[in-house]
Amino acid sequence: MASLAFSFGLQNVAVYMLIGLMITAVFIPLHKVECILGYVMGAAFFTGPVIPFIGVALFSTVSVLSHYCFKPLLLRFKNV
């Protein structure tokens, strides 16, 4: 959807959608293969396959850090 919005000249909408994706990555594990493949296949239609991988690197990093580093730390401090 962000690629489609960008293609129609709605850059602000595309930016807000990608920021929303980053916020979603904190709560939902977006580093799974299905999420990555869906994002790359959808965005590759409009921009080519290289640019979506930059986005994948960003939201996967946020997702992995939040689910494997920050979440266990928060749960450990919650139990103390």
DSSP file (Angstrom, degrees, kcal/mol; ACC not computed):
  #  RESIDUE AA STRUCTURE BP1 BP2  ACC     N-H-->O    O-->H-N    N-H-->O    O-->H-N    TCO  KAPPA ALPHA  PHI   PSI    X-CA   Y-CA   Z-CA
    1    1 A M     >        0   0    0      0, 0.0     4,-2.6     0, 0.0     5,-0.2   0.000 360.0 360.0 360.0 -38.2    0.0    0.0    0.0
    2    2 A A  H  >  +     0   0    0      1,-0.2     4,-2.3     2,-0.2     5,-0.1   0.888 360.0  50.2 -65.3 -37.1    2.8    2.4    0.8
    3    3 A S  H  > S+     0   0    0      2,-0.2     4,-2.2     1,-0.2    -1,-0.2   0.889 110.6  49.6 -66.7 -38.6    4.3    1.8   -2.7
    4    4 A L  H  > S+     0   0    0      2,-0.2     4,-1.7     1,-0.2    -2,-0.2   0.916 111.1  48.8 -65.7 -43.6    1.0    2.4   -4.3
    5    5 A A  H  <>S+     0   0    0     -4,-2.6     5,-2.8     1,-0.2    -2,-0.2   0.899 112.2  49.2 -62.5 -40.5    0.5    5.7   -2.3
    6    6 A F  H ><5S+     0   0    0     -4,-2.3     3,-1.3     1,-0.2    -2,-0.2   0.886 108.2  53.8 -66.1 -38.6    4.0    6.8   -3.3
    7    7 A S  H 3<5S+     0   0    0     -4,-2.2    -1,-0.2     1,-0.3    -2,-0.2   0.831 106.8  51.8 -66.1 -32.2    3.3    5.9   -7.0
    8    8 A F  T 3<5S-     0   0    0     -4,-1.7    -1,-0.3    -5,-0.1    -2,-0.2   0.362 124.5-102.6 -85.9   6.0    0.2    8.1   -7.0
    9    9 A G  T < 5S+     0   0    0     -3,-1.3     2,-1.0     1,-0.1     3,-0.2   0.645  82.9 129.6  86.3  15.7    2.2   11.1   -5.5
   10   10 A L     >< +     0   0    0     -5,-2.8     4,-2.1     1,-0.2     5,-0.2  -0.558  19.8 158.1-100.5  68.1    1.0   10.8   -2.0
   11   11 A Q  H  >  +     0   0    0     -2,-1.0     4,-2.4     1,-0.2    -1,-0.2   0.858  69.8  55.2 -63.5 -36.6    4.4   10.8   -0.3
   12   12 A N  H  > S+     0   0    0     -3,-0.2     4,-2.3     1,-0.2    -1,-0.2   0.907 108.3  48.5 -63.9 -41.1    3.1   11.9    3.1
   13   13 A V  H  > S+     0   0    0      1,-0.2     4,-2.2     2,-0.2    -1,-0.2   0.913 111.2  50.9 -64.1 -42.1    0.7    9.0    3.2
   14   14 A A  H  X S+     0   0    0     -4,-2.1     4,-2.1     1,-0.2    -2,-0.2   0.899 109.9  49.8 -63.1 -40.8    3.5    6.6    2.3
   15   15 A V  H  X S+     0   0    0     -4,-2.4     4,-2.2     1,-0.2    -1,-0.2   0.922 111.5  48.1 -64.3 -43.8    5.8    8.0    5.0
   16   16 A Y  H  X S+     0   0    0     -4,-2.3     4,-2.2     1,-0.2    -1,-0.2   0.860 110.0  52.9 -66.7 -34.2    3.1    7.7    7.6
   17   17 A M  H  X S+     0   0    0     -4,-2.2     4,-1.7     2,-0.2    -1,-0.2   0.906 110.7  46.8 -66.1 -40.7    2.3    4.1    6.5
   18   18 A L  H  X S+     0   0    0     -4,-2.1     4,-1.8     2,-0.2    -2,-0.2   0.856 111.1  51.2 -71.5 -33.8    6.0    3.1    6.9
   19   19 A I  H  X S+     0   0    0     -4,-2.2     4,-2.1     2,-0.2    -2,-0.2   0.903 109.4  51.7 -66.0 -39.8    6.2    4.8   10.3
   20   20 A G  H  X S+     0   0    0     -4,-2.2     4,-2.4     1,-0.2    -2,-0.2   0.859 106.5  54.1 -62.2 -35.2    3.1    2.9   11.3
   21   21 A L  H  X S+     0   0    0     -4,-1.7     4,-1.8     2,-0.2    -1,-0.2   0.887 107.2  50.6 -65.1 -38.7    4.9   -0.3   10.1
   22   22 A M  H  X S+     0   0    0     -4,-1.8     4,-0.6     2,-0.2    -2,-0.2   0.894 111.5  47.3 -66.1 -39.2    7.8    0.5   12.3
   23   23 A I  H >X S+     0   0    0     -4,-2.1     3,-1.0     1,-0.2     4,-0.7   0.893 110.7  52.4 -68.2 -38.8    5.5    1.0   15.3
   24   24 A T  H >X S+     0   0    0     -4,-2.4     4,-2.9     1,-0.2     3,-0.8   0.847  99.2  64.6 -63.2 -33.9    3.7   -2.2   14.5
   25   25 A A  H 3< S+     0   0    0     -4,-1.8     5,-0.3     1,-0.3    -1,-0.2   0.732  94.9  60.3 -64.0 -21.2    7.0   -4.1   14.4
   26   26 A V  H << S+     0   0    0     -3,-1.0    -1,-0.3    -4,-0.6    -2,-0.2   0.858 117.8  27.4 -72.1 -34.2    7.4   -3.3   18.1
   27   27 A F  H << S+     0   0    0     -3,-0.8    -2,-0.2    -4,-0.7    -1,-0.1   0.756 121.6  47.4-101.3 -28.8    4.2   -5.2   19.0
   28   28 A I  S  < S-     0   0    0     -4,-2.9     2,-1.5     0, 0.0    -1,-0.2  -0.944  89.0-112.5-117.7 135.4    3.9   -7.9   16.2
   29   29 A P    >   +     0   0    0      0, 0.0     3,-0.7     0, 0.0     6,-0.2  -0.491  43.2 166.4 -70.5  93.3    6.8  -10.1   15.1
   30   30 A L  T 3   +     0   0    0     -2,-1.5    -5,-0.1    -5,-0.3    30,-0.1   0.353  58.5  84.0 -88.8   5.5    7.4   -8.7   11.6
   31   31 A H  T 3   +     0   0    0     -6,-0.1    -1,-0.2    29,-0.1     2,-0.1   0.394  64.9 114.8 -87.7   5.2   10.8  -10.4   11.3
   32   32 A K  S <> S-     0   0    0     -3,-0.7     4,-2.0     1,-0.1     3,-0.3  -0.403  79.0-116.6 -73.1 153.6    9.0  -13.7   10.2
   33   33 A V  H  > S+     0   0    0      1,-0.2     4,-2.7     2,-0.2     5,-0.2   0.845 111.9  57.0 -61.5 -37.1    9.7  -14.9    6.7
   34   34 A E  H  > S+     0   0    0      1,-0.2     4,-2.2     2,-0.2    -1,-0.2   0.900 108.4  46.3 -64.0 -40.8    6.0  -14.5    5.6
   35   35 A C  H  > S+     0   0    0     -3,-0.3     4,-2.2     2,-0.2    -1,-0.2   0.907 113.7  48.5 -68.0 -41.6    5.9  -10.8    6.5
   36   36 A I  H  X S+     0   0    0     -4,-2.0     4,-2.5     2,-0.2     5,-0.2   0.934 112.7  47.5 -64.5 -46.3    9.2  -10.1    4.8
   37   37 A L  H  X S+     0   0    0     -4,-2.7     4,-2.7     1,-0.2     5,-0.3   0.912 112.1  49.9 -63.8 -42.9    8.2  -12.0    1.6
   38   38 A G  H  X S+     0   0    0     -4,-2.2     4,-2.0    -5,-0.2    -1,-0.2   0.907 112.9  46.4 -62.6 -42.1    4.8  -10.2    1.5
   39   39 A Y  H  X S+     0   0    0     -4,-2.2     4,-2.5     2,-0.2     5,-0.2   0.931 115.4  45.2 -66.3 -45.4    6.3   -6.8    1.9
   40   40 A V  H  X S+     0   0    0     -4,-2.5     4,-2.3     1,-0.2    -2,-0.2   0.910 113.8  48.6 -67.8 -42.1    9.1   -7.3   -0.7
   41   41 A M  H  X S+     0   0    0     -4,-2.7     4,-0.8    -5,-0.2    -1,-0.2   0.903 115.0  45.4 -65.6 -39.8    6.7   -8.9   -3.3
   42   42 A G  H  < S+     0   0    0     -4,-2.0     4,-0.4    -5,-0.3     3,-0.3   0.911 119.2  39.7 -69.1 -42.3    4.2   -6.1   -2.9
   43   43 A A  H >X S+     0   0    0     -4,-2.5     4,-2.5     1,-0.2     3,-0.9   0.770 104.8  66.6 -80.1 -25.9    6.7   -3.3   -3.0
   44   44 A A  H 3X S+     0   0    0     -4,-2.3     4,-1.2     1,-0.2    -1,-0.2   0.780  89.9  66.5 -66.9 -25.6    8.9   -4.8   -5.7
   45   45 A F  H 3< S+     0   0    0     -4,-0.8    -1,-0.2    -3,-0.3    -2,-0.2   0.855 115.6  26.2 -62.8 -33.9    6.1   -4.4   -8.2
   46   46 A F  H <4 S+     0   0    0     -3,-0.9    -2,-0.2    -4,-0.4    -1,-0.2   0.799 137.4  20.5 -99.5 -34.5    6.4   -0.6   -7.9
   47   47 A T  H  < S-     0   0    0     -4,-2.5     4,-0.3     1,-0.3    -3,-0.2   0.534 104.0-104.1-118.4  -7.6   10.0    0.1   -6.9
   48   48 A G     <  -     0   0    0     -4,-1.2    -1,-0.3    -5,-0.4    -2,-0.1  -0.242  42.9 -76.4  95.5 166.5   12.1   -3.0   -7.8
   49   49 A P  S  > S+     0   0    0      0, 0.0     4,-0.6     0, 0.0    -1,-0.1   0.647 117.5  61.8 -80.7 -13.9   13.4   -5.6   -5.4
   50   50 A V  H >> S+     0   0    0     -3,-0.2     4,-0.9     2,-0.2     3,-0.6   0.930  97.1  53.1 -81.4 -45.1   16.3   -3.7   -3.8
   51   51 A I  H >> S+     0   0    0     -4,-0.3     4,-1.3     1,-0.2     3,-0.9   0.882 104.4  55.6 -62.3 -41.0   14.6   -0.8   -2.2
   52   52 A P  H 3> S+     0   0    0      0, 0.0     4,-2.5     0, 0.0    -1,-0.2   0.834  99.8  61.6 -61.8 -28.7   12.1   -3.0   -0.2
   53   53 A F  H <X S+     0   0    0     -4,-0.6     4,-2.2    -3,-0.6    -2,-0.2   0.807  98.4  56.5 -67.7 -26.6   15.0   -4.9    1.3
   54   54 A I  H <X S+     0   0    0     -3,-0.9     4,-1.7    -4,-0.9    -1,-0.2   0.926 109.6  45.5 -65.9 -44.2   16.2   -1.6    2.9
   55   55 A G  H  X S+     0   0    0     -4,-1.3     4,-2.8     1,-0.2     5,-0.3   0.891 110.7  53.7 -63.3 -39.7   12.8   -1.3    4.6
   56   56 A V  H  X S+     0   0    0     -4,-2.5     4,-2.3     1,-0.2     5,-0.3   0.903 105.9  53.1 -61.6 -41.5   13.0   -5.0    5.6
   57   57 A A  H  X S+     0   0    0     -4,-2.2     4,-1.4     2,-0.2    -1,-0.2   0.894 112.6  45.6 -61.4 -38.6   16.3   -4.4    7.2
   58   58 A L  H  X S+     0   0    0     -4,-1.7     4,-2.0     2,-0.2    -2,-0.2   0.970 118.2  37.6 -70.7 -53.8   14.9   -1.5    9.3
   59   59 A F  H  X S+     0   0    0     -4,-2.8     4,-2.1     1,-0.2   -29,-0.2   0.795 115.6  54.0 -75.9 -23.3   11.6   -3.1   10.4
   60   60 A S  H  X S+     0   0    0     -4,-2.3     4,-2.9    -5,-0.3     5,-0.2   0.888 108.2  50.3 -71.1 -37.7   13.1   -6.5   11.0
   61   61 A T  H  X S+     0   0    0     -4,-1.4     4,-2.4    -5,-0.3     5,-0.2   0.928 112.6  46.1 -63.3 -45.1   15.8   -5.0   13.2
   62   62 A V  H  X S+     0   0    0     -4,-2.0     4,-2.3     2,-0.2    -2,-0.2   0.917 114.8  48.2 -62.4 -42.9   13.2   -3.1   15.2
   63   63 A S  H  X S+     0   0    0     -4,-2.1     4,-2.2     2,-0.2     5,-0.2   0.921 112.9  46.2 -66.1 -45.0   11.1   -6.3   15.5
   64   64 A V  H  X S+     0   0    0     -4,-2.9     4,-2.6     1,-0.2     5,-0.4   0.926 114.1  48.3 -65.1 -44.7   13.9   -8.6   16.5
   65   65 A L  H  X>S+     0   0    0     -4,-2.4     5,-2.5    -5,-0.2     4,-1.6   0.910 114.0  46.5 -62.8 -41.2   15.3   -6.1   19.1
   66   66 A S  I  <>S+     0   0    0     -4,-2.3     5,-1.8    -5,-0.2    -1,-0.2   0.868 119.9  38.0 -71.1 -34.2   11.8   -5.6   20.6
   67   67 A H  I  <5S+     0   0    0     -4,-2.2    -2,-0.2    -5,-0.2    -1,-0.2   0.785 127.9  29.5 -89.8 -27.4   10.9   -9.3   20.8
   68   68 A Y  I  <5S+     0   0    0     -4,-2.6    -3,-0.2    -5,-0.2    -2,-0.2   0.599 133.4  21.8-109.1 -12.9   14.2  -10.9   21.7
   69   69 A C  I  X5S+     0   0    0     -4,-1.6     4,-1.3    -5,-0.4    -3,-0.2   0.740 126.6  33.4-116.1 -57.3   15.9   -8.1   23.7
   70   70 A F  I  ><S+     0   0    0     -5,-2.5     4,-2.6     2,-0.2     5,-0.2   0.904 114.8  54.2 -75.4 -41.3   13.5   -5.6   25.2
   71   71 A K  H  ><S+     0   0    0     -5,-1.8     4,-2.4    -6,-0.3     5,-0.2   0.926 109.5  47.0 -62.6 -46.5   10.5   -7.8   25.8
   72   72 A P  H  > S+     0   0    0      0, 0.0     4,-2.1     0, 0.0    -1,-0.2   0.883 112.7  51.3 -62.2 -35.1   12.5  -10.3   27.9
   73   73 A L  H  X S+     0   0    0     -4,-1.3     4,-2.3     2,-0.2    -2,-0.2   0.923 110.6  47.8 -65.6 -42.9   14.0   -7.5   29.9
   74   74 A L  H  X S+     0   0    0     -4,-2.6     4,-1.9     1,-0.2    -1,-0.2   0.899 112.2  49.3 -64.6 -39.4   10.6   -5.9   30.6
   75   75 A L  H  X S+     0   0    0     -4,-2.4     4,-1.5     2,-0.2    -1,-0.2   0.861 109.9  51.9 -68.0 -34.4    9.2   -9.3   31.7
   76   76 A R  H  X S+     0   0    0     -4,-2.1     4,-0.6     1,-0.2    -2,-0.2   0.915 112.5  44.5 -67.0 -42.9   12.2   -9.9   34.0
   77   77 A F  H  < S+     0   0    0     -4,-2.3     3,-0.3     1,-0.2    -2,-0.2   0.801 109.1  57.5 -72.2 -27.2   11.8   -6.5   35.7
   78   78 A K  H  < S+     0   0    0     -4,-1.9    -1,-0.2     1,-0.2    -2,-0.2   0.869 106.4  49.1 -68.0 -35.7    8.0   -7.0   35.9
   79   79 A N  H  <        0   0    0     -4,-1.5    -1,-0.2     1,-0.2    -2,-0.2   0.616 360.0 360.0 -79.6 -13.0    8.5  -10.2   37.9
   80   80 A V     <        0   0    0     -4,-0.6    -1,-0.2    -3,-0.3    -2,-0.1   0.478 360.0 360.0 -80.6 360.0   11.0   -8.6   40.3
